[in-house]
């Protein structure tokens, strides 16, 4: 069955090195915090975590704006909470084959994965056709087309970032929430 879906891949940058330097227990703590944020944010936006990929995740959703907002909010929340490792992500969407009820096959899945691979730490890359779906609190900026493994032509890409005003508002909201919950990360979230 062919369906229209939107996909994102996110990954913690430098996780292998972090594990090597700090050990397995520290790595598990980072993953536990990361996955907690991922589950919470994805649930809030109605986006499904399709697969856990060690230090990353694959998301699937029916609305481009929800998938984009999920990725950006995860990036912002992990940064505001003082997460040691930065994220990088790739987002794409389109018609895919729904295979055996829970797997997706098609170019949009591969494109999202390749864009994630191409993204630098703190960078979210998306197929350029998703620029129209970026939330009003974020910005899509065209960047140089990318030569991505498995794609025969250069791929038009946008970099998506959270606006400075939204970043400040999110930082304040996270600081307030952490203070209410008695979190020791309140100072990190407020930027202090």
C-alpha positions as CSV (number, residue, x, y, z in Angstrom):
1,X,0.0,0.0,0.0
2,X,1.3,3.4,-1.0
3,X,0.9,6.2,1.6
4,X,2.0,9.8,2.1
5,X,4.3,10.2,5.2
6,X,7.0,12.4,6.5
7,X,10.2,11.1,8.1
8,X,13.0,12.4,10.3
9,X,16.2,10.8,11.5
10,X,18.0,12.3,14.4
11,X,21.4,11.3,15.9
12,X,23.6,12.3,18.8
13,X,26.9,13.7,17.4
14,X,30.0,12.2,18.8
15,X,28.3,9.4,20.8
16,X,30.9,6.8,20.0
17,X,33.8,9.0,21.2
18,X,31.8,10.0,24.2
19,X,31.3,6.4,25.2
20,X,35.0,5.6,24.6
21,X,36.1,8.6,26.8
22,X,33.4,8.4,29.6
23,X,32.4,4.8,29.6
24,X,29.2,2.8,29.1
25,X,27.4,4.0,32.3
26,X,27.8,7.6,31.3
27,X,26.7,6.8,27.8
28,X,23.6,5.0,29.0
29,X,22.7,8.0,31.2
30,X,22.9,10.3,28.1
31,X,20.8,7.9,26.1
32,X,18.2,7.6,28.9
33,X,17.8,11.4,29.0
34,X,17.8,11.7,25.2
35,X,15.1,9.0,24.8
36,X,13.0,10.5,27.5
37,X,12.9,13.9,25.7
38,X,12.3,12.1,22.4
39,X,9.3,10.2,23.7
40,X,7.8,13.2,25.4
41,X,8.1,15.6,22.5
42,X,7.1,13.1,19.8
43,X,4.0,12.3,21.8
44,X,3.1,15.9,22.2
45,X,3.2,16.4,18.4
46,X,1.5,13.1,17.4
47,X,4.6,11.8,15.7
48,X,5.6,8.2,16.1
49,X,9.1,7.0,17.0
50,X,9.3,4.3,14.3
51,X,12.7,2.9,15.3
52,X,15.4,3.5,17.9
53,X,18.8,3.5,16.2
54,X,21.2,3.2,19.1
55,X,22.1,6.9,19.7
56,X,19.4,8.1,17.3
57,X,15.8,7.6,16.2
58,X,13.6,7.5,13.1
59,X,10.3,9.3,13.2
60,X,7.2,9.0,11.0
61,X,4.2,11.3,10.8
62,X,1.3,12.2,8.6
63,X,1.9,16.0,8.8
64,X,5.2,17.6,7.7
65,X,4.8,20.5,10.2
66,X,4.4,18.1,13.1
67,X,7.6,16.2,12.2
68,X,9.6,19.3,11.7
69,X,8.3,20.8,15.0
70,X,9.2,17.6,16.8
71,X,12.8,17.6,15.6
72,X,13.3,21.3,16.4
73,X,11.8,21.0,19.8
74,X,13.9,17.9,20.7
75,X,17.0,19.8,19.6
76,X,16.0,22.8,21.7
77,X,15.0,20.8,24.8
78,X,18.1,18.7,24.8
79,X,20.3,21.8,24.4
80,X,18.4,23.7,27.1
81,X,18.7,20.8,29.5
82,X,22.5,20.8,29.1
83,X,22.8,17.6,27.1
84,X,26.4,16.8,26.5
85,X,26.1,15.9,22.9
86,X,24.6,17.9,20.1
87,X,22.0,16.5,17.6
88,X,21.9,16.5,13.9
89,X,18.9,15.6,11.8
90,X,17.4,15.0,8.3
91,X,13.8,15.4,7.3
92,X,11.9,14.4,4.1
93,X,8.5,13.3,3.0
94,X,6.4,11.9,0.2
95,X,4.8,8.7,-1.1
96,X,6.2,5.5,0.3
97,X,5.2,1.9,0.5
98,X,3.8,0.8,3.8
99,X,5.4,-2.7,4.2
100,X,4.0,-5.4,6.5
101,X,2.1,-2.8,8.4
102,X,5.0,-1.1,10.2
103,X,7.8,-0.4,7.9
104,X,8.3,2.1,5.1
105,X,10.1,1.8,1.9
106,X,10.9,4.5,-0.6
107,X,13.0,7.5,-1.5
108,X,11.7,9.9,1.2
109,X,12.9,7.5,3.9
110,X,16.3,7.2,2.3
111,X,16.5,10.9,1.8
112,X,15.8,11.7,5.4
113,X,18.5,9.3,6.5
114,X,21.1,10.7,4.1
115,X,20.3,14.2,5.1
116,X,20.9,13.3,8.7
117,X,24.2,11.8,7.7
118,X,25.1,15.0,5.9
119,X,24.1,17.3,8.7
120,X,26.7,18.8,11.0
121,X,26.2,18.9,14.8
122,X,23.4,21.3,15.7
123,X,22.1,21.2,12.1
124,X,18.7,20.2,10.7
125,X,18.6,19.6,7.0
126,X,15.4,19.0,5.0
127,X,14.3,18.4,1.5
128,X,13.6,21.9,0.0
129,X,9.9,21.1,-0.6
130,X,9.4,21.0,3.2
131,X,10.2,24.8,3.6
132,X,6.6,25.6,3.2
133,X,5.8,23.5,6.2
134,X,8.2,25.0,8.7
135,X,6.4,26.4,11.8
136,X,6.2,30.2,12.0
137,X,8.6,30.1,14.9
138,X,11.4,28.6,12.7
139,X,13.3,29.6,9.6
140,X,14.1,27.6,6.5
141,X,17.2,28.8,4.6
142,X,18.2,27.4,1.2
143,X,21.7,25.9,1.3
144,X,23.9,24.4,-1.4
145,X,22.4,21.3,-3.0
146,X,23.9,18.1,-1.7
147,X,25.4,15.1,-3.4
148,X,24.0,12.3,-1.3
149,X,24.8,8.6,-1.5
150,X,22.3,6.7,-3.6
151,X,20.8,9.8,-5.3
152,X,21.7,10.4,-8.9
153,X,21.2,14.1,-8.9
154,X,22.1,16.9,-6.5
155,X,19.4,17.2,-3.9
156,X,18.0,20.7,-3.1
157,X,18.2,21.3,0.6
158,X,17.1,23.8,3.3
159,X,18.6,24.2,6.8
160,X,15.9,24.7,9.4
161,X,16.6,26.6,12.6
162,X,14.5,28.0,15.5
163,X,14.1,31.7,15.5
164,X,16.0,33.6,18.2
165,X,12.8,34.9,19.8
166,X,11.4,31.3,20.0
167,X,14.7,30.0,21.4
168,X,14.5,32.6,24.2
169,X,10.9,31.8,24.9
170,X,11.5,28.1,24.9
171,X,14.5,28.5,27.2
172,X,12.4,30.5,29.7
173,X,9.5,28.0,29.5
174,X,11.9,25.1,30.1
175,X,13.6,27.0,33.0
176,X,10.1,27.6,34.6
177,X,9.1,24.0,34.1
178,X,12.4,22.7,35.6
179,X,12.0,25.0,38.6
180,X,8.5,23.7,39.2
181,X,9.7,20.1,38.9
182,X,12.7,20.8,41.2
183,X,15.1,19.9,38.4
184,X,18.8,20.4,39.0
185,X,19.1,21.4,35.3
186,X,17.1,24.6,35.8
187,X,20.3,26.7,35.5
188,X,21.3,25.0,32.3
189,X,17.9,25.5,30.8
190,X,17.8,29.2,31.6
191,X,21.2,29.8,30.1
192,X,22.7,30.9,33.5
